[in-house]
């Protein structure tokens, strides 16, 4: 049997038990012989804690899988088959700044949407492109499966600047389909939703359960429930029923940031005042999780991990990896180049949509024109994403300023400049691409 080697960068993440559980469940179709968890020196303590839990989980399973813990990336990458990423450059402290600085100006502070997503991308893209260069040397045929946020922007950077085969994944669409399954009392496999948009900016316009079109009925149910459920990291503020009926689409919870901008900012300000930013809250959740992980008797993923967000992460990641490895030709929602799926975006623009996945990668399904009611929003956020990638690669202040200025959630160029200058000042250690100079650049 061929050895299957999988590497996870950011192996010390609190999410890692999710992945381990997923690979254990799918061992019959993904016979992983060597699983490398990799982290940087600053994350070595967390890597040891979560790695020991991973080893206990594998031991309990009785499977012939060896878990390796290392801070030597080259050692791990050599001859790998799949590399997954779940990085947080700057750790939770950087996230807290990403969220808190925009809120000072009455602008959304969220780690993937708007200003926060921009700043996270500036730190993350150079690191992942450096990883890709290592992969070119050490495992050029490996697939890079990116779960690092902002997933769509990061995937676009890799597609544009690296020859490494890659797919961006997010559990958002899977959450939507699980919600549909829950409403109709069926299994996830009985649900199909046609999805199109960008990462954390997706809509479903066709919904089928066991082959029957239930779109209209589900939208009406959504309207009566004021927007359905919400992801754990998105405030549970309902959309107006008349708006949902007018939209006629099932939006991911993150769309509330665009359609209820004022309300979401007000909620964030109040929540920050009472409980700290989401990053501060997550830091406390992680602290408690790692105390639980330390228990030498713990041999399975603890239920408390559900409070961390990212539900169905392992199901999403492992099923897509299996579809590539086993040439399954299954349909999954992934971040991948548009390639003509819709003519309202460039062919090379990364979109999040349904695609057939086989050993060659993703083949996006034909979609057609974007609905006019969401077309402008998607196109304007795509312009922001393209500028964000260019800024992260070049370190050009003017490009960074334009990226923030065109985002629909940032109300003025003056505020965009102030946010950018504060971001650059506080992120100096993580931005080698930004050189000294005038105009707010790092000095």
N, C-alpha and C positions, 0 to 999 in steps of 0.2 A: 504494500500500500504506500502511495506517495505521502511523504511527510508534508503536512500543511502548517506553515509557520505564519502566525499573525502577530503583529506588533501594534501596541496602543501607545501613542504619544500623549502624555498627560495621564499616565497610568496611576498616579496618586490621587486622581479625582475621586470624589465621593460617588460618582456615577459608575465606577468600575464594577462593583458587584452586579449591576444590571447587565453589563456585557458578559461577565463570567457566567451568570445564570443563563443568558441567551445561548452561549456557545455550548454549555452543558446540555441544554434541552435539544439542541440541533446536532448533537455529535454524530448521529447516524448519517447525516448529509454533509456535515462539516467536520471531518475527523481531524481536529486540531491536535497535532502532536506537541508543538512548542508554542507557547503564548508568552510573549515578552511584554512586560509592563515597564515603560520608560518614563523617567521624569528628570528634571534638572536637579542640581545639587540642593537648591533651596527647598525643593519638594521631597527630599529624601525621606524625611520622617513620615510624612503622609504615605509615601510610596510603600514604606515598610509595613505600616499599619494595614493599609488596604490590601497590600500584596499577601500578607500572611492570612488575611481573611479569604482571599482568592484561593490560596493553596488549600485551606481547610475545606472550602466548598468543593474543589476538585477532588480532594481525597475522599470526601463523603460520597461523591458520585461514583467512585470506583473506576473512573475512566483513565486511560493511559495518556493523559495530557500533563505536560510539565509546565509549570508557571515559573518564569524567570523574572527577577527584579533587577533593574540596572539603571544607572545614570549614564552609561556609555551607549550613545545612540548608534554609533557605527557598528558596534557589536550586534546590536539588536536588529538593525536593518539588513545586514548581510543575508542575501538570498531569501528575503521575506516574500510571501505571496500576497498578503494584504496588510496595509498600514492604515490604522484608524487614528483620527486625531480628536482630542477633546481638551484642547489647550486653553489656558487663561493666562496670557502674558501679563505680568504685573499682579496676578492673583486677585483676591477679593478687594484689596485696597484700591487697585486701579479702577475696578468696577464702581466702587463707592464714589470716586471722583467723577467718573463718567456720568453718574446719575445726579449727583449733588450740584455740580457746576451749572448745568442748564436750568435747574429748578430755581437758582438764584435770580434768573432772568425771566421767570414765568414760562419756561419752555420745558417740554417733556424731558424727563430724565429716565431713560430706559435703555438697557444694555444692547439692544439690537435694533431699535427703531429710532430714527432721527439722529440727533447729535451723539448719543451714546453709542449707537452702532457705528457711526463714522469713526469715533475715537478708538473703539475696540479694533476696528479694521486697520487703523494706522499702526497699532502695535503688533497685530497678528500677521498681516500679510507678509512682511519681510521675513518673519520667523518661518512661516510655512513655505515660502519660496526657497529659503535656505535648506529646509528639509527636502524639498523636491530635488535640489542639486545633489544632496547626499544620496537620494534614491536613484538618481541617474547613474551614480557610480556603483552603488551597492546592490540595488534590486530594481533594475530598469524596467522589468516586466511586471512589477507589482502594481496593484491597484491602490490608490489613495482614496479612502472613504472618509470624507471630512464631515464631522459633526460640530466642528468649532464654529461658533457664531462670530459675526453674522454670516451664516452658512452660504447664502447666495452670493454675497460680495466676495467672500474668500474663494469660492469655487470659480467665480469669473476671473479673479486674478490668476489662479493656477492655470485655467484653460488658456488664458492669454499669454502667459509668460513662462510656461513650462510644458515640456512634451510628456510629462507623466500622466498616465491614465487616471482620471479622477471622477468621482461623483460626489455631490453634496447631498447630505441627508438631513431631514428634520422630522421630528415626530408629530408636527402640527397636523398634517393631513391625516395621519393615522388616528390622531385624537378625534378629528372630525368624523371619521368613519366609525370609530368606536361609539361616538355619541349617537350616530344614526342607528347603529346596531342595537344600542340600549333602548332607544325609543320603540323599535319594532320587535324587540325580544328575539333577535337572531344572532348568529355568530358573525364575527368580523368578516369572515370569508364570503358571507352572503351579501355583502354590501359593495356596490361600485359607485364612486362619485367621480365625475369628470371635473378635474381641477386645473385651473390656470392662474398664473400670476407670478409674483416674485416671492422669495422667502419671507415669511411672516406678512405676506400681502396676497393671500390666495382666496379664491372664491370657487365654490362648486356650483355649476349651473345645470347639471343633470345628475339625478340621484336614483339609483335602482336598488331594490331589495329583492333578492331571489329572481332577478330578471324583470321585475315589474317596476315601471316608472312611478316613483312616489314623490317626485320633485314638488309639485304643487301642494300636496298634503303636508309634506315636511316643512315647507316654507310657512304655511299657515300655522302649523304647530309652533314653529320658531317665533312667529309674530305673537302668538298668544302667551308664550313664555318669556316675552321681552328679550329675545336674543339667545335663548338656550344657555347651556353651561359655559363656564369660562375656564381657560387654562389656569393652573395654580399661580402662575406669576403674572396674570393679567387681572386687574381689579374687576370684580363682578358687578359691573354697571350695565343695565339693560339698554338695548337699542329700542327706540319707539316702535310700536307695532306697525303704524302706518308706513314708517320708513322701510321696515323689513319687507312689507308687501310691495312697496314701490321698487325696492332693489330687486326682489325676485330671485336672489342668489343666497347661498349659504356662505357667509363670510367667516374666516378664521377670527378668533377672539381679538387678535392684534389689530383688526380693522377698527375697533373702537377708538384706538388712538387717533385715527383720522376722522371718524364720523362723530365722535364726542370729544373733540380735542380739549375744549375748555373744561368740561367735567372731569376728564381724566387727569389733567394737570392739577386741578383743584384737589382731587382725591389724592394724588401723589404728594402734594404739599402737606395736606393734613396727615397723611400716613407717615410721611417723613418726620414731621414734627412729633408725632406720637410714638412711632416705633423705629425711626431711622429709615434710610433708603432700603430698597429691596436687597441691595448688596450687603448692608449691615445686618439685615434680617437673615440672609442666606449664610453669612459668616457664622452667626449663632447656630443656625440649623446644622451647618457642617461641623461645628465644634462638638455638638451633641452626637452627631452621627459617628464621628471618629472615636468618641468615648465608647459608643456601643460597639464599633468595629474592633476595639482592643480586647473585648471579651474573648478569651481563648476557647470558650465553649461555643461561641457563635460559629455556625457552619452553613448559614444560608443568608440570603439577602434580607435585611431587616425591614419590617413594614414601615418603619419610620422614614425610609428613603423616599417614600411617596411624597412627603412634604417638600422635597427638594425640587419638584417640578421635573419636566422631561419624561413624563409617563410614556410608556411603550417605546422608550429609546432602544432597548435591546431587541425588541420584536422588529422594529424598523431596520436597524443596522444589520442584524443577523440574517433576516430574510432577504435583504438586497445582496449581501455577500454570497449567500447560498445560491441566489438566482444567477449570479455571475459564474461562480465556481462550477455549478452543475448545469450551466447552459439551459436554464429552466424556461426562458422566454415568458416570464411572468410580468404582469403589469404592476408597477409601483410608481409612487409619486416621488420624484427626485429633482434635484437642482442640476441642470444640464443645459448645454447650448440649445437654443431655440430650433435651429436647423429647419426653418420653414413651418414650424407648428402653427405660428401665427405670423401674418405679414405685417402686423402692427409693431413688431420689434425686429431689430437686426437679427440675422441668422446666428451670429456668434454671441449674441446676448444670452446670458444664463437666465433661464426661467425655472419656475417650479411647476411641474406638470406631470401628467401620467405618461409613462414611457414603458416600452417593452424592454426588459432587461435580460441580456444573454451574455455569453462570454466576451462579446465585443463591446459590451457596455450598454448605454441607454439609447434607445431609439424613440424619441418623443412622438406621441400620437398626433395626428393632424387635428387642429382645433379650429382654425379659421379666424375671422375677425374677432377682436376683443369686444365685448358689449360696450356700447358707447358710454354707458353710465359709469363704467370703471376704467375705460381706456385711458383717459387723461391722467388719472391718478397713477396708474401703472407706468405710463410713459414718463411722467415727471420723476417718480421715484427711481426708475431705471437710469435717468440722466444723472441723478444724485449718485447712484451706485457706480456708474462709469467714472465719474469725476473722483469719487472716493478711492477707487482702485488706482487711478493715475497718480493721485496725491500720495498714496501709500508707497508706491514704487519710486516716484521721483523726489519726494520730499519738497515739492514746490508749494510755497505758501499761497500763491495766488490760486492755484488749482484747489487747494484745501478750502480756501475762503469761498470759492464758487460752489464747491460741493455742498457746504453747509447753507449757502445763500439760496440754492435752488430747492432745498428740501421743503415740502409743503407744510411741515410742522414748525419751521423756524420763521418767525413773523417779520424780521427785518434784517437787512445786511449789517446794520450797526450791531445788533445783538449777535449775529453770526460771527462777526469779528471779535467781539468780546469773549464769546465762548471759546473760539479757536485759540486766542491768545492765552487764556487760562489753561486750556487743555495742554498746549505745547509746553507751558512753563512747568506744569506738575508732572508731565510725562517724559521729561528730558532723558532719563536713563533708558527708555524703551524706544527711542526714535532716532536711531543713528542716521537715517536717511535725510533728516531735516538738518541743514547746515546753518551756521551763524549768519546773521545779516539783518537787514532792516525789515520793517513791515510785520513785526510780531513773530518772526522766526526765532527759533531757539538761539540764544547767544551765550 
